[in-house]
Amino acid sequence: MSDFRDFVKAAASVVPSKRQLDWFETNFYAFVHICPNTFTGLEWGLGNEDPACFNPTELDCDQWVEAIKSAGMKGAVITAKHHDGFCLWDTKYTDHNIMNSPYGKDLVKEFADACRRGGIKFGFYLSPWDRNSKLYGTEAYNEYYRNQLIELLTGYGEVFHVWFDGSCGEGPEGKKQEYTYREYFDLIRKYQPNATIFNDHGPDVRWCGNESASTRHAEWAVVPSELCYYAEVQTPPSPIAGDLTHMENCDPEIGTLTNSMYSKGLVFCGAEVDVSIRKGWFWHPEEEPHSLEKLFDMYLRTVGGNACLNLNVPPDNRGLIDERDVKRLKELGDKIKAEFAHDHAEGCEIKRVETRSESQSVFELELPKATHIRYIELREDLTKGQRIEDFRIHFYDEKGEKLQEYIVYYGTTVGNRKICAICRDMWDGLISKKIRITITSARDEVHFKSIRIF
């Protein structure tokens, strides 16, 4: 058992980089999908589309940014090239680009400039799969891709997030492309060292595993290195295995460590949830945005579940964010502001009132007066590692004197941010002056960054 506790302590020592901490603080940002698909009605273009079809006559990137900001998002990632190979910037490596369309202007530059005018961060997605390039399926394609990546990394100012997916369809004569991801990532580190890299398997940010905003009950940012093929191992190889994996003997819902699982080491690699405001990734006139209730629930389960939310907002064939989406984004931003308008625990001391063991401790927080509590937001100090495995929340009576016996919230992981909605399906919150948080299991001593009450 002592050996196992050593394994657990080693897991607690894995910490994020500065760029990963900055990414977690961004927490909610936009995806922007626009290309010939916007005009053809497709989701995956074929690669043979005539650039002449791309003709947004009212395109306004400042309108996009205003709509994005109204939802409370702090950044945006534009699809510079999707699977059809059509490039939204003035690339010198293919004629299949926006400069040969009726629009005829560098849209990536326009959007990057609009993001900076609007005070939000700029990022881009460059699809590895290219259905237009005749080089796809050959080694020469990797050079082509690297050259385009350098153009985007060096021509548009500061980049906060570079997005790759694992799309790998067939090229000419059924050829599949072997991507040289390591070389791609080296270029990003060279030209944009502060940018996080999203890929299905890291190195900085990994995919949550679906596009429906379905996060895990226990979402860990510390994972086995074999799940993050491209990450540099941050701890020496050791027989430690993480959780939230699909590996044998591991329950992704519970997320406990077991000494029967083996790994080459652990890395810090948080989860991004990418989902669209509509059914499709590209604009289709017949689609409606998701309901406010669904979008707010996505926010609670992602931003409030130790992940970041990347919400796609596709411009229409005019080049504007659809009025229906603009309205829904504003409603979402207003809802988030209203629900989290006032932190009743601001300035209150978080007291550790009991230490039962290295993995079990009790904290209390007392408010100036009895308060109607709907949400309790917990944050760990990730500079010391993600450690909490299991916790319970009790509350005292309205005077803050008698501890109530029943648990008002049961949780597993905390990490960057855990928003605990207090029994919202049973009653509209509770009234209390004092709460107790019991850590029933942790990977070492727990360090809270903050506890906020709304």
Disulfide bonds with the S-S distance in Angstrom:
none
